C-alpha cells in the first residue's frame, strides 16, 4: 500500500549560514513517518522571497498530501511565509478575525509582562493575523498563530520556527490531518544494539528475508537502530519482522526493542530498583550529567556529580589517591575506578559513574592516544572499569564516551 507523501520546508537564513542548528526538520520528519506519511523532501530555504516562492512551487508541484512550512510567521521584514504561500497559491492575504483574536490575546500577555500598553504593540503584532484567504488559524503556543490552507490535493501547514512552539502546536494538527487523509500509522518493529557496528548488523540483515519490510538502519555513538516497517494487515511482513528481531536478539547485543533513548532505559532501571547514581567527569565536562538530567523527574535517581579535570581536584573532591595518579596518570583504569568509587562514596549513591580520557585533539602521550577513554562504574560490592578507543574528533569522542558510560551503568544496574 502506497503511503501519502509529505514534504517539509524550513525557512530562515540562520539555518543556512550556521547561526542556528535545525531541530524542526528532525522532529517533523520523525513524527510524519511514525504517523504513516512518506517524507519525500526536507528543504532549507533562506529568508529570500524569490527563493522561498521557488521552493514552495517546487514542493507543491510534487502534489504531496501534506506540506509543512516552519518559520517566517513573525513581525519582522524577513517573516515572509504567509505572503509567499498566498502568492504561490493565488490565495490573497486577508485579515483573519480568529487569528486577530489570538494575536490580540497573546499580545496582551506580552504587554503585561513587559509593562507596556497593548496599543503600543498590537499594530505591529497584528501583521501575524493576515493569512492566505481560505486558511484556518492554528492557536499559538507563543505569539504567532500558524495556519492550515488546502490547495488542490495538498494541505499546507505553516508553523512558527521556534522549536518549542512548533512542537507544542504540531501534534494536534498532525492527528487531524492524518485522519482527514485516511492515513493509518504503519506497523514498525524496532531493535536496538550496542557493541556491534553497522557493517556487522547489515551483514546479518542481508542473510534474512526482508523483501516485505521497509528497513532503516541508523548508527550513532556505538548504537545501531534497526527499524522494520510494514503495512498493517500484512501477515507475511509481520512474520518477517518477528523473525528478524529473533535473529538479532540471538546473535547480537540487543538492549531495547522500542524507541527509548539509553538515558530513558537507565532511568527506568534505576527507578525500578530504587537506586541512585552520581557522576565524576573529566573529559566529558558535564555532558554525562546533562544527559542523565534531561529527563523530567531525574531527581528521583540522579544525586549530582563533579567535574574533575585537574589531578588536584580528583584528589581533593573525590579522594583519588595522589600515589595512584602519579603512578598511572589521570587517564588510566585505576584512576577511573577510584573516581567512580569516590563519586559513589562522597554523594552516598547506589552507583558511581566516571569518565576519564584523551578527547583531543592534543593531549596524547606514548601509549595513550587521542580517543583513549576509561569508564568506571562502582556499585554495591563491585567496581567495573572498561577501556575504549573511540574514533573521531573531540566532540565525537566525548559523545561516544557518554553513551558508553550510560550503557555500562545499564548493564551494571540491570545485573
N, C-alpha and C positions, 0 to 999 in steps of 0.2 A: 504494500500500500504506500503510495507516494505521500510524503508529509508536506504540508503547506510551507512555502518559503517565507523567510523573514530576513530583513536587512536592517543594519544599524548604521546611522550616520552621526558621528561625533564631531561637534563643531567647537572651534576655539584655537586660535593661533598658538596659545600656550602649550597645546598638546603636541605641536609640531616643532617648536623651537627649543623644547627641553625644559621650559619653566615648570611644567606640571606633568606628572605621570598619570596616564589614563587609568581609571578604575572602573569607569562605567561600561566600557566595551566588554571587559571580562565578565562583569556582573550580568549585563543584558544577554550576552551570548549564552552564558550558562543557564540562566532562567528560561530563555526561549527554548533551548534544546531540551531541558528537562520537561517542559510543558508540551512538547511534541512538534515544535516547528523545526524546520531545516534552515539553519542560518547560512545564507549564501555570501553575504558581504558584511564586513565591518570596516567602514571608511572613515578616515580622519580628514577633516576639512578646516582650512583657516577661516578667519573672520573676514572673508572677501566675498562681496555679493555675487560676482561673476562665477567664482569657483563654486560657491555654495549652490547657486542656481544650476550650474552644470552637473554637479554631483547629485542633486535631487532628481534632475531629469534622467540621469543615467540609471539611478536605482529604481525610479518609477517605471522606466521602460522595461525593466525585468518583470513587472507586474507581481511583486511579492504580495502575499496576503497581508503582511504587516511590515511597515517601515517605521522604525523608531528613531527619532532625532533627539539628540541630547545637547543641551546648551543653547545659548543665544536668546533667552527669553527675558532678559533683564531690561534695564532702563537706559543703558549707555548706547553710544553711537554704533558700537560693534555688535549689538544684540539684534541679529538680523533674521532669526529663524522664522518668525511669524510672517514677516514681509516677503521673504523669499519663497516660503511654502505657498502663500497667497498668489504670488506672481507666477510660479511654476505651474500651479494647478488651475489658474484662472478663477480662483475663489477670492474676490477682493476683500481687503481688510475692512472690518467694521467694528464699532464699539459693541461689545457683548455685555448685556445687562448683568448676567450672572457672574461673569468674570470681573466686572467692575465692583460688584458687591464683595467678592472675595478679596480683591485688591484693597478696597476701602477698609475692610476689617483687618487685614494683616498690616496695612499702613498705620492704622490707628494704634495697634500694639507697638509698632516700631516707634511711633511718635511719643507714646507714653514712656517707653523705655529710655529714649534719648532726651526727654524733656523738651520736645518740640511741639509746635502746633500742627495739627493734622493738615490745615490748609497750606502749610509750607511744603509738605512732602507730596501731597496727593496729585497735584498737576503732573509732576514728572512720573510718579509711580503709575498713574492711570494709563500710561502707554502700554502697560502689560495687559490691559483689558481689551486691546484691539486684536481680534482673532480673524482668521480667514472665514468668510461667510459660510455658514453651514457647520462650522466647527462647534464642538462641545467642550466647555471648560472643565478642567480637572482640578479639584481643590488642592491648593498648595500646601506643602509641608513647611516651606519658609515663607516667602513673599510672593514669588511669581507663580501664577497658575500655569498648568500645562493645558494641552488641548488634544482632542481627537477629531480628525477630519477624514471622512470617507471620500475617496477619489477613485472612481471606477471600481475595480475589484480590490483596491488597496486601502487598508485602514492606516492612516498616518497618525502617529502618536508623537507629540512634542513634549519633552520634559526638561526641567532645569538641568544644568550641568553640574551643580553641586552634588557630590555623590550621596550624601546622607538624605538630601531632599528627594533625589531620584529614587533611591531605594525605599523611601517611605511611601512614595506615590505609586510606584510601579506594580506591586503585586495585585492589587485590586483591579487595575486596568487590564493587566495581562489575563487574569482569570475571566473577566467579562468578554474580552475579545476572543479568547480561545474557545469559549462556549459558542460565541457568535459564529466563529469559523468552523465549528464542529471538529475541533482538534482534541483528540484523546491523548493523554500522556502516554508515551511509549513505555514498554517494559524495558528494564535495564538491570543487568547484573553487574555488580562492581566487585572486583577483587584487588586488594592492595598488598604489595610485598615490600619488604625491606631487607636488603642484603643481596639481592640479585640485580644485575644490570639489565638494561633494556634489551641488549642483544640476546641474553640468555632467555629472557621472557619471550622475546619474539620467536626464538627457535622452538620453544615449546608450543607456541600458538600455531606455528607452521605445520606442526605434526598433528594438530587437532582438526576436527570437522567444524568449520565456521562459516560455510557458504551462506547460511541463512541469517547470519549475525552482522550487525554494523559494529565493527571493532574499532576501538580507540585506545592507544597506549600513550601514557604520559609519564615521563621520568623527571624527577626533580629532587635534588639533595639526597640521593640514595634511595628514594622511594619510587616504586613503579606502580602506576594505577592502570588496570585493565578494565575497560567498560565494554560490555557486550549488550548492545541494544537490539531490540526486535519489536515487531508489532504485536499488540495484544491479540490473543487468539491463535497465534502461530505456534502450534504444539511442537512441530519439528524444531523450530528455532529455540523454544524454551528448553527442549531436551538437549540441544547442542550447548546452550549456555550452562545448564546444570553439569553436563559432562566436562566442559572446560573448567568450571570452577573446581570440580572434584580433582581434575588433573593438576591444577595449580596448587591446591592445598596439599596434595600428596607429594608433589615434587619440590615446592618452593616455600620460602619463609613468609607465609601469608599472615598479616597482622590485623586485617579488617576486611569485611565484606560489605561495607557501607561507605558513605561519603564523609564520615567524621574525620577531622584532622587529628594528627597524632596527639596534640595537646588536649583535645576533647576526650580521646580514649584514655589518656593518662588521668585526666580529671575524674572520669567515671570509675577507674580502678581505685584511685585514692579515696574517693568518697565512699565507695562500697566497703572499703576496709577501714574506714575511719582514720586514715593515715594522713600525714603531712610531709611537706618537703621544704628544704631550704637549699639555696644555691650558693656556690662560690665560683666566681667567673674571673678569668684573666683575659684570654684573647677574644672572647665573645663580648666583653664590655657591656653586659646588661641585656644582651639580646635574648638569652635564655630566660631570665626573669620576666622580660617583657612578653615573651611567647606564652609563658605559663599564666600570666595575669591578664591576657587579652580577653579571656572568657568571663562573663558575668558570674559572680559567686565564687571567684577563685580564692577569696579569703577563707573559704571552707578548708582548703588544703595547703595553700601557699603561705608560709610564715614570713619569708623575707630572704635576703641574700646579701652578699658582699662582693664588691668589685675590687679585686686584689691584684693589681698589676705589679707593683714593686715587691721585691722579696721581703722587705721590712714589714710591709702591710700583711703579706701572707703570714709572717711570723707573729705579728702583734695582734691581728684581728682573729686569726684562725688557729693560732697555736702551732703552726707548722714549724718543726724544729729547725733551728739555724744550721745544725750539722747536716740535716737531710738536704737542705737547699744547697749547701756548699759542696756536698759530695756528689749530688746527682743533677743539680741545676733545676730551675723552675719548671722546665718542660721535661717531665720525667714521670714514670709510673709511681714511684714512691711519693712524690710531692702531690700528684693528683689524688692519690688515696688519702694522704694527710689532709688535703684541702676539703675533701668530701666529709671526712670524719670531723674536722673542725667545724664545718658548717652545721652538721647534724648536732654536735655537742653544744656549741655556743647558742644555737637557736632552739634547742630541745625539740628537734623534728624527728619524725619517724625515719626519714631518708635525707641524706645529704648528697647533693649532686654537684660535681665540679668539672671545670673545663680549663685546661692549660695547654697552650700550643704556640706554634710559629705561624701566624696568619700571613706574614709577608707584607710587602714584597721584600723587605730586608729582615734581618734578624737570624738568618740561617747560620749554623756553625757546622763543623765536621760531624757527621753522624746525626745531625738534627736539621733536616731540610725544611724549606717552606712547605707547609701543609701537614707537618707532623703535629698531631694532637693527641693528648691523653685525656680520657674522660673517666671520672670515678663516680661510683655510687656506693655510699655507705648506708647500710641498713641494719636492722637488728641482728647482731651476731656475725655479720659478714660485710666485707668491703670488696667490691669488684672494680677493677680498672681495665679499660680497653685502650689499645693503641691503634691509631688510624693514620693513614697518609692520604689526605684529601687533595684533589686536583684543583687547579684554577687560581684566580686572583684572590685578594684579601676578602672582598665581600662573599665570594663563593666558599672559601674555606670556613668562614665564620658561619655561614648559613648551614653548610653540611655538619658543622660541629654541633649546632643547636639541635638539629634533627637527630643526630646520633645520640646526644645526651638524653633526649626525650625517649628514644627507643630503649636505651639502657635502663632508664627508670621504669618504663613499661614492663620490660622483661623481669626486672628485679621485683617490682611490686606485685606482679601477677603470679610470681612463683609460689 
